[in-house]
Amino acid sequence: MQKRKKSELPGKIISMVILTLLIILTAAGCEVDQQITPPEKVSVFFYTDGGSAVSTQEIEKSEYVPQPPDPIKTGYDFVSWYAEPELSTKWNFTFDTVSSDMVLYAKWTERQEKIFAGDFDTFLLKPSGVLWATGSNIPGNLGTGTNTNISTPVIITDDVVSIAPGASHTMVLTSDGKLYGTGENGQYQLCDGTDTDQNSLHFIMDDVADVFAGGDSTFILKIDGSLLAGGDNTYGQLGNGTPLPYVESPVYITDRVKKVAASDFFSLILKTDGSLYGTGYNLNGELGDGTNTNRSTPVFMMDGVADIAAGEHHSVILKTSGALLVTGYNYYGQLSIGTDGPDSDISTPRFITDEVTSIAAGRDFTMIIKEDGNLYASGRNNFGQLGDGTLLSKTRFELIKTDVTAVSCGDLHSVIITDEGKILTSGRNDDGELGTGTTTDSLFYTESLF
């Protein structure tokens, strides 16, 4: 009897162990099931009202909506996204969250004429999409099919929504998202994988939302929100982490980008959330990070930014509040801080003025438009690029002209649009960049032939 009872004991223990294990495993299984339950998803649709398509986003409930690249619509400029068809409540991608499936609606305004000043050329984009150009064309950067300078504006092409002039190359984006390039390509700045110059518009790629250019570099914003870059990278100005002399084919840099402003040496990258980053040459404090250290990957500069402009070695920053900040090289007074000379550079952004609506930067000068339509300028004026009728440089912003709606700065010339719609130019004109039919410089704003 005792032997039989001893033989039953191990069996009971085993049964109890198995039962305990089953309970543990069952409980663990329930816990795992709870952990892998997927979060609830919602769909965000984008109604573009005749503009280019924007992909539907699937995001987690109560999360923020990643801001997509701006859509494109012929003859119109995109304003923003709104939460209802009446377009009364602007969607804030930084603070607004989604609790259920929803639609965001695009708001548009009729396109106005836009001016783009390259180093030694000038472009006018009509609301109809027709692109005009004048100025330097030796490497074929105007896309006329020749290498001859032009002093009287000519039509280049149509169906254009954006352009980006570099030092000697030009990138052109059409309404169907196709990107074209023309001009010098020795640093692979046309982003076609070759170093062959072009003198007419040469197809580069599809699915492009916007394009920006530095001296010999190009930044391409794709419709999926990714930013690509190619060309000159001597100082790390492309921001790809490697300061190679050049990048032959466009490489991924970052995403959620609103605008890039670039010079021959450094680049500013403005994100859709208003955050600003800088990369490249920084020996004069161009990147505003408090150092004079060059960067090959974008370094954070500040939040709350609405617009940016890059001179050759200085940065101009417009805050969403209308405040103007500057940093970098100031030898000619381009920062408008009241001084100039070799010891006047600053490496931390400094407040200059407020109530600013538009900004532009030339090689060594800066121009701004205030809320009242007044145009102010500071910096170098050796060719009359400030348009005040003199050759005197300025260390503080001085009033140049009233009733101005737009401004763009080239290397040594500037272009403005008045509230009457006149296109006026001033400064250097050796290559016909003023579009006046001559190659005579101008010390004051005169009407071009656009």
Phi, psi and omega in degrees: 000315181295322178297320181294320178295321177297324181288336180281335186297312179300323180296318179295320179298316180299317180299317180295321179296316180297317180298317179298317179298319179297319179297315180297313181296320180297315179297318179297320179298318178298319181295319178298318179302320179293323182290326185265004176298118185293145178293154181291133182255150173230158181251138176243117180259150181240115179265114187262359175053051178093357178273181179297150185292144174238127187296141175296141180251135173254114182230166178288144179303139179071017177259170177279152178269121175298128183288124180279165173300149180297137176288170182239139178215123183302127178085002183225155172250134178289136180260299182185180175258143182232156188276351180212161183299334181286349177059045180254335182246107181288134180281130179257107184290345180275327187243331185281137177242165184248131180251347179202172177306140182205169178239135171255139188248134181278138174250137183234154168234151178299134185292137174260167175297140180236139180248142180225114178261119172274190181304306182225032177215167181219140180235144173236124178254116181282156177303333180285350183097000178283132183252126176250155180209156176205156174115207184299135183213018184302315177273005179091019186289348176274343177075030182272353185090000177232179175237039183250132177299155183228131178251350175243121186306141177230158177282133180261309181194183179227184180061031182265139177247339179199150174222161179218102177275132173260206179293312181219022176220160182221136177249136185232129180247129179261169188295341179270012177081012179269137181252135179234156178221154178208153178110204183294144184217020182295337178253017179066026184288344176281351175061034177253008178082002178237173173244030181268125177295155177228146175241011172219162185299123187243123184297136181247304182194167177261177171060045180252136180262328178195167182213147181220154183223142169260198180304298178234035180225161180222139177241127186241120177264115182277162181291343177275003176094354181277144177255124177250156179213149178207165178108209184299131182219029186305322184251012182082018185291347176279337176078024182266008175090353182226111180282063175284159180303324178199162176242118189289317180238144185305136178240155180290136179247306182194190177220182181053052182256138176263317184202151171235133173239125187221150174247197176288345192237329184215168182221144173249134182239115180260123181274164182293339179271007178088001177278145185240137179231154178226152180209152177109213184296136185214017185292342178253009180085021183303326185273353173061029181260012178082005179234178172237035183260127176297150180233143176249356170231148184301131177253139182294137179248309181186169174253175173071033184259137180257326182203161182218155174213145183237122169276192180297317181221024177220154183244140178237127189233125177254120179278161179298339179281351185094000178284143179252128176240150179221158176200156176113211186289138185220023185304325183255011178084016185293343179274349179059043179257007176093356178226170174210188178100178188291343183249024185250006178294154175228146184247003175235127184308135182241137177290136180244310182199178179226189183059034180264139180244333181219146179226153176205150181226131172263195182303305182227033178212162184225141178228143180222154172243133179264173184303332181275005179084007179278137179260129179238154181216152177211149177115202186290144185219033188290345176241010183080020184294342178278346173071025182257008178085006180233179173245019184271127175287164184226141179256357174226151176299129176237145180295128181252312185203153178255167175059050180250137181250339181207151178214144174216143184241134172265201180295309184223023177215165178221157183226137177227160171241130179271169180290351173270358179087009180280141176261114182244145182226156179206151176113209182297144182214023182303328183254009180084017185293342179279345176066034181259002182086000178230181173239030180266129178298159178227134180270351181220164184288124178235155184287131178276178182261016178298000000 
